[in-house]
Amino acid sequence: MSAAPVLEVREVTKAFGEREVLRGVDLSVAEHEAVALIGASGSGKSTLLRCIDLLEEIDDGDILLDGEVITDPSVKPVAVRRKLGVVFQAYNLFPHLSALENVILGDRRAHGASRGEAEERGRALLERFGLAGREDDRPDNLSGGQQQRVAIARAFAGRPRALLLDEVTSALDPELVGEVLAAVRDLKAEGMTMVIATHEMAFARDVADEVAFLHEGRIVESGPPQRVLGEPQQAETRRFLSRLLEAGRA
Amino acid sequence: MLGGLAALVLTSPGWPTVRETFFSWSEFKNCFPEVLEGFWLDVKIFMVVEVAVLILALAIALIRTSGSPALFPVRLLATVWVDLFRGVPTILLVYLVGFGVPALQLEGLPTEPVVLGGIALLLSYSAYVAEVYKAGIRSVHRGQHDAALAVGLTHSQAMRHVILPQAVRRVAAPLLNDFVALQKDVALISILGPLEAFRLAQIFQGENFNYTPLIAAALLYLMVTVPLARVVDRMGGSGGVR
């Protein structure tokens, strides 16, 4: 990629107590590019996404957003988070708010939109993700797939520079996975820059421009999906993919 | 069982005397208007103190649950506040504030018994209610805070728009429970002299050597606390947000 990267992760380390979760991660995401992060549970995928959104403090290294070092102590985390969107594995919708209120809360309170314009945008977003008519429903009354689509609309409502998706289908019943993946594909088609932590290899192959394999806190292999998933060069990648194949997930 | 108990009381050898000294209809009619007027003072004190308790307790709970290192000294103070005022019997606080503060003879401090009694109740109940709020705040899943920050809210916006609405809904029943307790404990202010329901009932009782005025006061308290208790029941059933 020739354009300046939107997101850049340089030599990032992060430990929780004694446990080193990230041990020097490098990653670069160009504009309009989708990078799929793959790796076993506990390999550090979620932690890396949380570090990028400054929900966790890194121990060492730098993270850059549009060339600015956002992990610098002088940078206000709130300002950075307003430029990023996150979709969580467990949706994390606000249960006391309706679908529409979930989507517009950030637009209204963080981005200063008026109720009117935020609602207009929110309704359009819900409709776009197939949720027209569910605006006033509480998350309790929505299926897992619907909840996750509300969460995607919520993350997208802040007009982010990049979206961080943390295993957005892992908590879903198998028959609901497709509708959520379709929403992500839709965002990719419109050119959204994304980092996607996922267990869905077929999806990674389909939607990602680049696949990065995270193993024991390091990215041991990355490249185009056909190569990383089709002809992996590293022994760890091969082992990981063959285990997935046995489990019928690849 | 209640019927058996009633039968036991009604057939007891002392019942005729008890009926006359506790349940005299003429005494009741005689004292009720004034006791009712006194009760109005209870209700007013209750309402003012309750609002103050809700605000102060929330502030204490927010300080206690904040993780900010800068707030450490205030957090320590809040912890001491809760330990101290929750650990001392309310009746003792009423004595200490009600008689201690005026004895200092300092300019500008309140000397009105009603105000001093209200302050004593505020000290005690703010400590209890702060702990109820705190439990509610702690019960909201951490993912909610993450999600609130992720959509770009500041920590205090996350508290106000995401954490507190859920927390308060969850602890609405225990909060109301403390309302009921406070409504009753307003009677403790009578120690300091204000002519509230219990105090007036005591005066009537002393005058005529008849306990009926106390029964009248008890009935008035029940008229407020029983409906409150029904509201608590209803809230306990719906359980709030998961």
Interface residues (C-beta under 8 A of the other chain):
Chain A: R50 D53 L55 P77 V78 R81 R82 L84 G85 V86 F88 A90 N92 L93 F94 P95 H96 L105 G106 R109 A110 H111 D140 R154 A155 A157 G158
Chain B: H141 G143 Q144 D146 A147 A148 L149 A150 V151 G152 L153 T154 Q157 H161 V162 P165 Q166 R169 V241 R242
